[in-house]
């Protein structure tokens, strides 16, 4: 199965893994609808995609905006959620409850609202693919918020697969991936992190956004997979 004549809505599709997934969909003839809160990012993404791609601007922390987005979009075939702001990292004693709660707004509640208002527009045979991360099963010190987000998304995935059946719902659990998510780090620190991680991984390199995009497209295609969380981490959970 390819994505020809299919329409895939990607919230967070203007950069990183979301944009790579939009590109993979486009390579197989599908029409990607990229959604971001920033108009300039939507425009930049559309410049990289074929003419059949669409763009929408929506604040994914605003329930009313998400409801309006799906009311406007009409029917489509797959819903992908990769949206997320900069990671909230730091020791528990130095992280305010307000900051922790704010970190969940886009990554958890945005996904929850997107499924709530979008699932009824998905055509028969379609699916939903959400995002998690290896901080869920293996958190490091300072990752209390990230681990909470990842674990919440995996529980949500399983619950939705049961409640929304036969609509399929799955999630992707990436390890360290080279994306704009890490751009806030000092370049020297960032490259050092990449090199150290690559040396420790069985595959000998860190992930690229295109690696993870392949997993998103696989889960959209595979009609016998639901309630599943697929890890793509270069073997990080083994070492």
N, C-alpha and C positions, 0 to 999 in steps of 0.2 A: 504494500500500500504506500502510495505517495500522498502528498498534500494537495495535489492538483484539484482545483475547484473547491478547496476548503478555505475557511476563514478562521484564523487563530488569533485570539485576543491575548496579548502579553502585557500584563501590568508590571511595569519596571522594564519595559522593552527598549528603552532608549540608550542603555549602556550595559557593559559587562556581559554576564551570562544571558540576560534577557535579550540583548541586541544580537548576540551570537545565535540564540535560538530563533530569533526572527530571520536571520540570514539563512539558517539551515532550512527553515520552512520555505523561504523564498526560492532556495536552490531546487526544491522539489515542486515548484509551481504553485505553492500556497500563497494566500494573501494574509500578511501579518498586519495586525492592528496594534501599534505600539502606543502604550499609555504611560505618561509621566506627568509629574506635577510642574515640570519646567518647560515652557514652550520652546526655548532655544534647543533643548536636548531632543525634543520631538522632531524639530526641523532638521537637526544634524543627523538623526537616525534615518529619517526619510530620504535624506540625500544619499545614503549608502544602500538603500533598498530599491527594488524594482518599482515601477509606476503603480502596480496594483496594491502596494502597501498603503495603509491608512495611519493617521496619527490622531490622538486625542489627548487633551490636557485635563487632568483631574487631580484634586487633592485627595490622596488616599488615606488621610487622617479624618476626612469629613464624610460621614455616613450619607448625608444628603447628596453630596457630589457623586459618590459611588452609585447610589440609586439612580440618579439622573443619567450618569454615563451609560448604564446598561439599558435604561429605558430608550436612550437614543440609538444605541448600537444595533438593536434588532438581533436576528438569529446569527449564530456562528457555530463552529464545530468543536473547538477546544479552548479551554481557559488555562492560561499559564500565569503563575504568580511568582515573580522574582524580585519584587520591589523591596527596597530596604535602604535605610539611611546609614550613616557611619556607625560602626559598632560601638556600643557602650561597654568599655572595658575598664577594669579597675577593682581594687579590693572592696569587699563588702562594706567595711567601715568608712570608706571614702566615697561611696556611691549613695546618693540620696534616693529615697523612695520615689520622689517625683521624677528624677532622671531615669530610673529603672522603668517606671510606668510609661514614660514618654517613648522609650525604646521599643515598647511593644505596640505602639499605635500603628505604625506602618506595617511592621513585619507580621504581627499576629492579628490585630483587630482589622487592619486593612484587608488581609486575606479572608478573614471571617465574613466581612461585609461584602467583599467581591463575590464570594460563593453564594451568600444569601440572596443577593440581588441578580446574580448572573446565571445561576445554574438552570433556571427555567427557560433560558434562551438557547441552550446548547442542543443541537440537533441530535437525533438518535444515532448511536454509535460513537458519540463524542466523549470527551473526558475532561478532567481537571487535573493539573499537575502543580503541586505546591513546592515550596522550598524549605529545607531544613539545613542541617550542618553537623559536622562531626563533634561539635562542642556538646551536643546532647549526650551521646554515649561516652565521650571521653573529654570532659572539661579540664582546662588548665586553671591554675590559680588566677583569680581576677576575671574569670569568665562566668560569674554567677548569672548575669543577665543574658548573655549569649546562650548559655546552656538551658536557661528557662525558656527562651524563645524557641530553640530547636526542639526541645521536648514537647512543648505545647503544639507545635506544628505537626509533629508526628502523631500525637494523640488525636488531633483534629482530623488528620488524614484518615485514620482508621475509622473514626466515628462517622465521618461523612461517607465513606465507602459503604457502610452499612445503611445509613439513613437514606442516601440518595440513590441506592441501587435501583435499576441496573446501570445508572450513570457511573462510570469508573472514576475513582479518585486515588491518585498516587502522589508520592513526593520524592524529591531528589535530595540526597544528603552529600553535598560536596565537602571535600577537604580544602586545603589551602589552594587557592586559584589566583592566578595573576590577573587582577582586574582593577578598575578604578576605585574599588572599595578601599584599597590601601594607599591611595594617593596622598592622604593627609600625613603619612609618615615621612620623615626625612628620607630622601632618596638613598643615602648611604645605609641607613638603618633598614630600609625596605629591601634593598638588594641583598644585604647580609642575611635577613630573614629568609629570603627566597633560597639563597645558596645553602644555608644551614639545613633548611627543611628538605631540599632536594637531596642532599648528601645522606639524610637519615631515612629516606623513603626507599622501599624495595624497587620502585621503577626508576629511581635515580633522577627524577625531575619533579617539579611542581606542576600543577594542572594549569591548563589554559581554558578560557571561556568556551572554546569550541569543543573541548573534551566533554564538558558538562552539558552543552547543548545537545550532543548526540544522545545523552541519556534522557533528556526531556522529550526529544522526538521519538525515541524508542517507546517510552511510556504512552505517548499519544497513539502510536500505531498498534501496540500490542493489546488486542481486544480481550485477552484472557488474564489480564493483570489488573488487580484493584486492591486497595488497602495496603499497598506495598511501599516501603521506603528503600530506595536503591542508593547504596553508598558508592561514591566515586571519589577516591581519596589517595590513589597511588599506593595503597597498602598501609596507610598511616595507622589504622586501627589495629594492625598486626604487630607493630613495633613500639 
